[in-house]
Amino acid sequence: MAVGEYPFPVMHPVKGVKLTAVCAGIKKVNRRDVVLFELAEGSNVAGVFTKNAFCAAPVTVCREHLSKAPIRFLVINSGNANACTGEQGLLDAKATCAVIAQAKGVKTEQVLPFSTGVIGEPLPVAKIIAAVPEALAKANENGWDDAGAGIMTTDTRPKGFSEQFEFEGKTITVNGIAKGAGMIKPNMATMLGYIATDAKISQVLLQQLAREAADKSFNRITIDGDTSTNDSCILIASGQVDLPEITEASGALYEKLRATILAAHVHLAKSIVSDGEGATKFVTVAVSGGATRDECLDVGYAVAHSPLIKTALFASDPNWGRIVAAIGYAGLNNLDATKVVVHLNDVLIVQNGGRAASYTEEQGQKVMSGSDISININLNRGSFAETIWTTDLSYEYVRINADYRS
């Protein structure tokens, strides 16, 4: 089940990035479940990863490899998370990297491994290694569609972004694919995201941009409040466009590229929410008038994570009392409830400490019956604002996660 219109786009080639997806039979026969990226020599790669203390073996290996050598290959498997697998999991992740490195004459540290799927099961590394030669042979600049499908687990549809712009007569492309539908909470989500451009950006600036973009996108989504062990978001700059390298966070080229990369991240993040497991509603929680950024986020997450609010959304029940209760327990010091104003879309529901005089149940019901809902909260105690995207909580979510390992 999915909500909203997020069709997979026509993906433009990114110069210096080849990719493909092949079948290894990790969990299902005849399903593309191993994805390979091949990057041009001289590419820069930055990453943002989960903060879960039980981070998966590939996350540990990625962090290590990114600190040691320029990256030339990425290998991703779906169907198995290689998480909570101990020392053997680390050895398996590195073994996958080593096979690719040996075949292509690069260092093992120049390969990044990624996994997504069931936690706690040994990685079927032999199946992945057996699929590597085919993946290496098939990698091409037009492999984005297959790769987008190959990284999915419980997703109902692939998620992609592709945009081009002109600068001084040169065409710059920004592409992205992502997966994720459940176990989604900031820091980042049970998600994998890969965004690539053929522009030239310094490694230091690319890492700064990766963190900023992830913070404003994948770190602003939540479906069920669970932070995964495998979250990874990778930003690639192949540097194949004939323009000077961007080394400063300023200038026309940087600003245009930054805006496009941020748009890619936000689009993919919203695509994940729209495909939330069992989702029937796409919900924007916009909190303004905060004294600080963090208190806006505290209120936003209190609302977005509330099972009572999420089930009311699923039932199209305008039970606005659950919203104000969540605002009240978000932990803000000295919150003056009489100043808080709450709207459902453009319908005023709460002001002056109670139900708005103009509000009717019919107005609230009309909003809640839609599939795209905004909960707009003004705290009226400062100038900060933050937005979070989330979903409702349905019977289907329970069914999907009850059956996930079967």
C-alpha positions as CSV (number, residue, x, y, z in Angstrom):
1,M,0.0,0.0,0.0
2,A,1.3,3.5,-0.8
3,V,-0.2,7.0,-0.8
4,G,0.5,9.9,-3.0
5,E,2.0,10.3,-6.5
6,Y,5.8,9.6,-6.5
7,P,6.4,7.8,-9.9
8,F,9.9,6.6,-10.7
9,P,11.3,9.2,-13.0
10,V,13.2,9.0,-16.3
11,M,16.8,8.8,-15.0
12,H,19.4,10.7,-16.8
13,P,22.9,9.2,-16.9
14,V,25.4,10.6,-14.5
15,K,28.8,10.8,-16.1
16,G,31.3,8.6,-14.2
17,V,28.7,6.5,-12.5
18,K,27.8,3.0,-13.7
19,L,25.5,0.6,-11.9
20,T,23.3,-2.5,-12.2
21,A,21.3,-5.0,-10.3
22,V,21.5,-8.8,-10.5
23,C,19.8,-11.8,-9.0
24,A,21.7,-13.7,-6.3
25,G,18.8,-15.5,-4.6
26,I,19.5,-14.1,-1.2
27,K,15.9,-14.3,0.0
28,K,13.8,-14.9,-3.1
29,V,14.6,-16.6,-6.4
30,N,14.7,-14.5,-9.6
31,R,14.7,-11.2,-7.7
32,R,17.3,-8.5,-8.2
33,D,18.9,-8.3,-4.8
34,V,22.6,-7.3,-5.5
35,V,23.3,-3.8,-6.7
36,L,26.7,-2.6,-7.9
37,F,28.0,1.0,-8.4
38,E,31.2,1.6,-10.3
39,L,32.6,5.1,-9.9
40,A,35.1,6.9,-12.1
41,E,38.6,7.3,-10.8
42,G,38.8,10.6,-8.9
43,S,35.3,10.5,-7.5
44,N,34.6,11.8,-4.1
45,V,32.2,10.0,-1.7
46,A,30.6,11.1,1.5
47,G,28.3,9.3,3.9
48,V,25.9,9.7,6.8
49,F,25.0,6.6,8.8
50,T,22.8,5.3,11.6
51,K,23.4,6.2,15.2
52,N,22.1,2.9,16.5
53,A,24.6,1.3,18.8
54,F,23.9,-2.1,17.2
55,C,24.9,-0.8,13.8
56,A,25.3,-3.4,11.1
57,A,28.6,-4.9,10.0
58,P,28.5,-3.1,6.6
59,V,28.0,0.3,8.4
60,T,31.2,-0.3,10.4
61,V,33.1,-1.3,7.3
62,C,31.8,1.7,5.3
63,R,33.0,4.1,8.0
64,E,36.4,2.4,8.1
65,H,36.8,2.3,4.3
66,L,35.7,5.9,3.8
67,S,38.5,7.1,6.1
68,K,41.2,5.2,4.3
69,A,41.0,5.4,0.5
70,P,39.1,7.0,-2.5
71,I,36.0,4.9,-3.2
72,R,35.6,3.2,-6.5
73,F,32.8,0.7,-5.9
74,L,29.6,0.2,-3.9
75,V,27.9,-3.1,-3.4
76,I,24.5,-3.4,-1.9
77,N,22.4,-6.5,-1.0
78,S,18.8,-6.7,0.0
79,G,17.1,-9.5,1.9
80,N,19.7,-9.7,4.7
81,A,20.8,-6.9,7.0
82,N,24.1,-8.5,8.1
83,A,23.3,-6.9,11.5
84,C,24.0,-8.3,15.0
85,T,26.2,-11.0,13.3
86,G,29.3,-10.4,15.3
87,E,32.9,-10.8,14.0
88,Q,31.7,-13.1,11.2
89,G,29.5,-10.4,9.8
90,L,32.4,-8.0,9.6
91,L,34.5,-10.7,7.8
92,D,31.6,-11.4,5.4
93,A,31.2,-7.7,4.5
94,K,35.0,-7.4,3.9
95,A,35.0,-10.6,1.9
96,T,32.5,-9.1,-0.5
97,C,34.6,-6.0,-0.9
98,A,37.7,-8.1,-1.4
99,V,36.2,-10.1,-4.3
100,I,35.3,-6.9,-6.2
101,A,38.6,-5.3,-5.4
102,Q,40.6,-8.3,-6.7
103,A,38.5,-8.4,-9.9
104,K,39.0,-4.7,-10.7
105,G,42.6,-4.2,-9.4
106,V,41.7,-1.8,-6.6
107,K,42.2,-1.9,-2.8
108,T,39.6,-3.6,-0.7
109,E,39.2,-0.3,1.2
110,Q,38.0,1.3,-2.1
111,V,34.8,-0.8,-2.0
112,L,31.8,0.1,0.3
113,P,29.4,-2.6,1.3
114,F,25.7,-2.1,2.3
115,S,23.0,-4.5,3.4
116,T,19.3,-4.3,4.2
117,G,16.8,-6.9,5.3
118,V,16.4,-9.3,8.2
119,I,18.5,-8.6,11.3
120,G,20.4,-11.4,13.0
121,E,20.8,-13.8,10.1
122,P,24.2,-14.7,8.7
123,L,25.0,-13.0,5.4
124,P,24.8,-15.6,2.5
125,V,28.1,-14.2,1.3
126,A,28.8,-17.0,-1.1
127,K,25.6,-16.1,-3.1
128,I,26.7,-12.5,-3.2
129,I,30.2,-13.3,-4.3
130,A,28.9,-15.6,-7.0
131,A,26.8,-12.7,-8.4
132,V,29.7,-10.2,-8.5
133,P,31.1,-11.2,-12.0
134,E,27.7,-10.6,-13.6
135,A,27.3,-7.3,-11.8
136,L,30.7,-6.1,-12.8
137,A,30.0,-7.1,-16.4
138,K,26.6,-5.4,-16.6
139,A,27.3,-2.1,-14.9
140,N,26.4,0.8,-17.2
141,E,25.3,4.4,-17.0
142,N,21.6,3.5,-17.6
143,G,21.3,1.0,-14.7
144,W,19.4,3.3,-12.3
145,D,16.0,1.7,-12.8
146,D,17.3,-1.8,-12.0
147,A,19.3,-0.5,-9.1
148,G,16.2,1.3,-7.7
149,A,14.3,-1.9,-7.7
150,G,17.2,-4.0,-6.5
151,I,17.6,-2.2,-3.1
152,M,13.9,-2.6,-2.1
153,T,12.7,-4.8,0.8
154,T,9.1,-4.2,2.0
155,D,8.9,-1.2,-0.4
156,T,5.9,-1.4,-2.8
157,R,7.6,0.8,-5.4
158,P,11.1,2.1,-6.3
159,K,12.0,5.6,-5.3
160,G,14.0,7.9,-7.6
161,F,15.0,11.5,-8.5
162,S,16.7,12.9,-11.5
163,E,17.3,16.5,-12.5
164,Q,19.7,18.4,-14.7
165,F,20.7,22.1,-14.9
166,E,23.0,24.1,-17.1
167,F,26.0,26.1,-15.9
168,E,28.3,28.0,-18.3
169,G,27.2,25.7,-21.1
170,K,27.8,22.5,-19.2
171,T,25.0,20.1,-18.2
172,I,25.2,18.9,-14.6
173,T,23.1,15.9,-13.4
174,V,21.9,14.9,-10.0
175,N,20.3,11.5,-9.6
176,G,19.2,9.6,-6.5
177,I,17.6,6.3,-5.4
178,A,16.4,5.2,-2.0
179,K,14.7,2.4,-0.2
180,G,12.6,2.4,2.9
181,A,9.1,1.7,4.1
182,G,9.2,0.6,7.7
183,M,11.5,0.8,10.8
184,I,11.7,4.5,9.9
185,K,12.8,7.2,12.3
186,P,15.4,9.9,12.1
187,N,19.1,9.0,12.5
188,M,18.1,8.0,9.9
189,A,15.6,5.3,9.0
190,T,15.8,1.7,7.8
191,M,16.8,3.2,4.6
192,L,19.5,3.3,2.0
193,G,19.9,6.4,-0.1
194,Y,22.4,7.0,-3.0
195,I,22.6,10.5,-4.5
196,A,25.1,11.1,-7.3
197,T,26.2,14.1,-9.3
198,D,28.8,14.5,-12.0
199,A,29.9,17.9,-10.7
200,K,33.3,18.4,-9.0
201,I,33.1,19.0,-5.3
202,S,35.9,18.8,-2.7
203,Q,35.7,15.9,-0.2
204,V,35.4,18.2,2.8
205,L,32.6,20.2,1.2
206,L,30.8,17.1,0.0
207,Q,30.7,15.7,3.5
208,Q,29.3,18.9,4.8
209,L,26.7,18.9,2.2
210,A,25.8,15.3,2.8
211,R,25.2,16.0,6.5
212,E,23.2,19.1,5.8
213,A,21.0,17.4,3.2
214,A,20.4,14.3,5.3
215,D,19.5,16.5,8.3
216,K,16.9,18.4,6.3
217,S,15.4,15.3,4.7
218,F,16.0,11.8,5.9
219,N,16.4,13.1,9.5
220,R,12.9,14.6,9.3
221,I,10.9,11.5,8.5
222,T,9.3,9.0,10.8
223,I,6.9,6.1,10.2
224,D,7.0,4.0,13.3
225,G,9.6,5.5,15.6
226,D,12.1,2.7,15.2
227,T,15.7,3.6,14.3
228,S,17.3,0.9,12.1
229,T,20.8,-0.7,12.4
230,N,21.7,-0.2,8.7
231,D,20.8,3.4,7.8
232,S,23.1,4.8,5.2
233,C,23.0,7.8,2.9
234,I,25.7,8.2,0.4
235,L,26.5,11.3,-1.7
236,I,28.8,10.9,-4.7
237,A,30.5,13.5,-6.9
238,S,32.1,11.9,-9.9
239,G,33.7,15.1,-11.1
240,Q,33.3,14.3,-14.7
241,V,31.8,17.6,-15.8
242,D,34.4,20.0,-17.2
243,L,34.1,22.7,-14.7
244,P,36.3,23.9,-11.8
245,E,36.1,22.0,-8.5
246,I,33.8,23.5,-6.0
247,T,35.8,24.1,-2.8
248,E,33.8,26.8,-1.0
249,A,30.2,26.9,0.2
250,S,29.5,30.0,-1.9
251,G,29.0,31.1,-5.5
252,A,26.3,30.5,-8.2
253,L,27.4,27.0,-9.1
254,Y,27.5,25.8,-5.5
255,E,24.2,27.3,-4.6
256,K,22.4,25.7,-7.6
257,L,24.1,22.4,-7.0
258,R,23.3,22.5,-3.2
259,A,19.6,23.3,-4.0
260,T,19.3,20.4,-6.4
261,I,21.0,18.0,-4.1
262,L,18.8,19.1,-1.2
263,A,15.7,18.7,-3.5
264,A,16.8,15.1,-4.3
265,H,17.1,14.3,-0.6
266,V,13.8,15.8,0.3
267,H,12.0,14.1,-2.6
268,L,13.4,10.7,-1.8
269,A,12.6,11.2,1.9
270,K,9.0,12.1,1.1
271,S,8.9,9.1,-1.3
272,I,9.8,6.8,1.6
273,V,7.0,8.3,3.8
274,S,4.5,8.0,1.0
275,D,5.4,4.3,0.8
276,G,5.3,3.7,4.5
277,E,4.2,0.2,5.4
278,G,0.4,0.1,5.4
279,A,0.2,3.9,5.0
280,T,-3.1,5.5,3.9
281,K,-2.2,9.0,4.8
282,F,0.8,11.3,4.1
283,V,1.1,13.6,7.1
284,T,3.1,16.9,7.5
285,V,3.6,18.1,11.0
286,A,4.8,21.7,10.8
287,V,5.8,23.3,14.1
288,S,6.4,27.1,14.1
289,G,6.9,29.8,16.8
290,G,9.4,27.7,18.8
291,A,11.9,29.3,21.2
292,T,14.5,26.8,19.8
293,R,14.9,24.4,16.9
294,D,15.0,21.5,19.3
295,E,11.7,22.3,21.0
296,C,10.0,22.5,17.6
297,L,11.4,19.0,16.8
298,D,10.4,17.7,20.3
299,V,6.8,18.8,19.6
300,G,6.8,17.5,16.1
301,Y,8.1,14.1,17.0
302,A,5.7,13.8,20.0
303,V,2.8,14.3,17.5
304,A,4.3,12.2,14.8
305,H,5.1,9.2,17.0
306,S,1.9,9.1,19.0
307,P,0.1,5.8,18.3
308,L,-3.2,7.4,19.3
309,I,-2.8,10.2,16.8
310,K,-1.6,7.8,14.1
311,T,-4.5,5.5,14.6
312,A,-7.0,8.4,14.6
313,L,-5.5,9.5,11.3
314,F,-6.0,6.0,9.9
315,A,-9.6,6.1,11.1
316,S,-10.1,9.6,9.6
317,D,-11.2,10.6,13.2
318,P,-10.7,14.3,14.0
319,N,-9.8,13.5,17.6
320,W,-7.9,16.8,18.1
321,G,-7.6,16.2,21.8
322,R,-4.8,13.6,21.1
323,I,-2.8,16.3,19.3
324,V,-2.9,18.8,22.1
325,A,-2.1,16.1,24.6
326,A,1.0,15.2,22.6
327,I,2.1,18.9,22.5
328,G,1.6,19.1,26.2
329,Y,3.8,16.1,27.0
330,A,6.6,17.0,24.6
331,G,8.6,18.4,27.5
332,L,8.7,22.1,26.8
333,N,9.6,24.3,29.8
334,N,6.9,26.8,30.8
335,L,4.7,26.2,27.7
336,D,1.8,28.6,27.8
337,A,-1.1,26.4,26.4
338,T,-3.3,29.5,25.9
339,K,-0.9,30.8,23.2
340,V,-0.7,27.5,21.2
341,V,-2.6,27.6,17.9
342,V,-3.3,24.4,15.9
343,H,-4.7,24.0,12.4
344,L,-5.7,20.8,10.5
345,N,-4.8,22.0,7.0
346,D,-6.3,25.4,7.0
347,V,-9.0,24.6,9.6
348,L,-8.4,26.3,12.9
349,I,-9.1,23.8,15.7
350,V,-7.3,25.1,18.8
351,Q,-6.7,28.6,20.2
352,N,-6.8,30.4,23.6
353,G,-6.3,27.1,25.4
354,G,-9.3,25.3,23.9
355,R,-11.3,24.4,20.9
356,A,-11.6,27.3,18.5
357,A,-15.0,28.9,18.5
358,S,-15.2,28.6,14.7
359,Y,-14.4,24.9,14.6
360,T,-17.0,22.2,13.7
361,E,-16.7,18.5,13.7
362,E,-17.7,18.5,10.0
363,Q,-14.7,20.6,9.2
364,G,-12.3,18.3,11.0
365,Q,-13.8,15.2,9.4
366,K,-13.4,16.6,5.9
367,V,-9.7,17.2,6.5
368,M,-9.1,13.9,8.1
369,S,-10.9,12.0,5.3
370,G,-8.2,13.1,2.8
371,S,-5.0,11.3,2.1
372,D,-2.7,14.4,2.4
373,I,-3.0,16.1,5.8
374,S,-1.1,18.9,7.5
375,I,-1.0,19.4,11.3
376,N,0.2,23.0,11.8
377,I,1.2,24.0,15.3
378,N,2.2,27.5,16.3
379,L,3.7,27.7,19.8
380,N,3.9,31.5,19.7
381,R,7.0,31.7,21.8
382,G,9.8,32.3,19.3
383,S,10.9,32.4,15.7
384,F,12.1,28.8,15.0
385,A,10.2,26.3,12.8
386,E,10.7,22.7,11.8
387,T,8.8,20.2,9.6
388,I,8.4,16.5,9.9
389,W,6.8,14.0,7.6
390,T,5.0,10.9,8.8
391,T,2.1,8.5,8.2
392,D,-0.9,6.9,9.9
393,L,-0.8,3.5,11.5
394,S,-3.0,0.9,9.9
395,Y,-3.9,-2.8,10.2
396,E,-1.7,-3.4,7.2
397,Y,1.4,-2.1,9.0
398,V,0.8,-4.8,11.7
399,R,0.3,-7.5,9.1
400,I,3.4,-6.6,7.2
401,N,5.6,-6.6,10.2
402,A,4.1,-9.7,11.7
403,D,4.8,-11.6,8.5
404,Y,8.1,-10.0,7.7
405,R,10.4,-13.0,8.4
406,S,8.1,-15.6,6.9
